[in-house]
Amino acid sequence: MTMDQVKATAAFVANRSSHVVVDSAGLEKAVENIQGKIPKIEWDFEGIHYFDNGPLTVQYLFVLDTLNFCFWPDKKLSYDDLASGLKEALENDKSVFDADRLQKFTGPQLRNLLKWPRPLPLEDERIRLLHEVGFELERSFGGKASNLVQSCGRSAAKLVATIASHFPACEDPTVNLQGYLNNDSTMDVLGFRDHSVYKGHQIFLYKRAQIFAADLYGAFKGQGYGEFNDISSITIFADYIVPAMLWKLGVLKYSSTLASIIESNKEIASGSEEEVELRACSIYAVEKMRDLISVKLGKQVLSVELDLWLWAYGVQNPSLPHHRTLSIYY
Ligand SMILES: Nc1nc2c(c(CN[C@H]3C=C[C@H](O)[C@@H]3O)cn2[C@@H]2O[C@H](COP(=O)(O)O)[C@@H](O)[C@H]2O)c(=O)[nH]1
């Protein structure tokens, strides 16, 4: 259900979009070029993630994906700094991500942990989300992300739905809702609930919740905490690297106005038509790619595999222009 919502609402956007187009000729060419052989990228090809094959790895990945958004405002900061910083912190102190401690983090403490010399982008939001995660893990899952995963009975879709329904934990008295309370609709901007409203319709993208399922699948190599019987239902994770890579491949085409905004590094507002189209069209395009690979080449590929390939190439190409949105979702 949850994953059908993501696919259907991404298609809704792609069918009405005006700033971004999924180019069918570009898509066919990209599929021809790979001939169904998606370059195999190892999860953790960077060698930056914590892994001990147990529940602590699950806690690490959940904390990582709680904070896995918006690195670009600091030119020197990247996802690698977050993954390796959290890894080192955990190696030095095995209880650093215990639920009670997550609820007490401050901005300067998180900065120290990551050995980052200045405030992180959206640091106060990062702290709020850590508190929320600590609170809800403690309240509903005995403090452990591994219990959350086990409660989903090897279903990645259920995991995404469970995360979206439990985080935000709006009852948390420590979560500061000042400034939110006058406007009901802004309740949606909390936590893992990666939704937007586009032309009056609610669109579901769930980037951080889905990437958590994919990280489990990748880290545990489809076994143990990473065993899901529906991993093929997951879509790509709509961030700011994958759209840029799809554009470079000629799968996405931008209007000239949007192209110049992206090239000149101008910010795009969160929830704007342009932003929703960039993200939703990326999901739709990769689902179309999968269909085409299946029809033309008779091969079944996972969006998780396509995502890792696109992301790994995109992120190693720092000159690739990407869109810039201040967002807690990606
Ligand atoms: N679609 C997609 N987006 C991903 C990832 C990952 C890392 N995934 C790990 C999983 C296994 C591998 O070994 C990877 O390490 C990060 N991101 C996003 O990229 C952006 C960061 O860019 P920059 O500022 O340049 O560091 C930011 O939005 C971040 O959320 C992914 O896999 N897919």
The ligand as an ORCA input file, in Angstrom:
! r2SCAN-3c Opt
* xyz 0 1
  N      19.464      8.263     -3.622
  C      20.411      8.150     -2.715
  N      20.789      9.221     -1.987
  C      21.760      9.069     -1.079
  C      22.387      7.858     -0.838
  C      23.334      8.077      0.178
  C      24.294      7.117      0.770
  N      23.827      5.780      0.747
  C      24.722      4.765      1.109
  C      24.200      3.443      0.875
  C      25.156      2.610      0.412
  C      26.311      3.305     -0.057
  O      27.510      2.738      0.336
  C      26.026      4.750      0.360
  O      26.925      5.260      1.287
  C      23.239      9.414      0.527
  N      22.292      9.999     -0.239
  C      21.920     11.406     -0.339
  O      22.887     12.057     -1.155
  C      22.985     13.415     -0.760
  C      24.371     13.701     -0.232
  O      25.222     14.094     -1.225
  P      26.571     14.894     -0.824
  O      26.100     16.244     -0.279
  O      27.302     15.029     -2.130
  O      27.294     14.069      0.199
  C      21.981     13.614      0.366
  O      20.728     13.997     -0.139
  C      21.917     12.211      0.933
  O      20.739     11.992      1.685
  C      21.995      6.720     -1.632
  O      22.487      5.610     -1.515
  N      21.002      6.934     -2.526
*
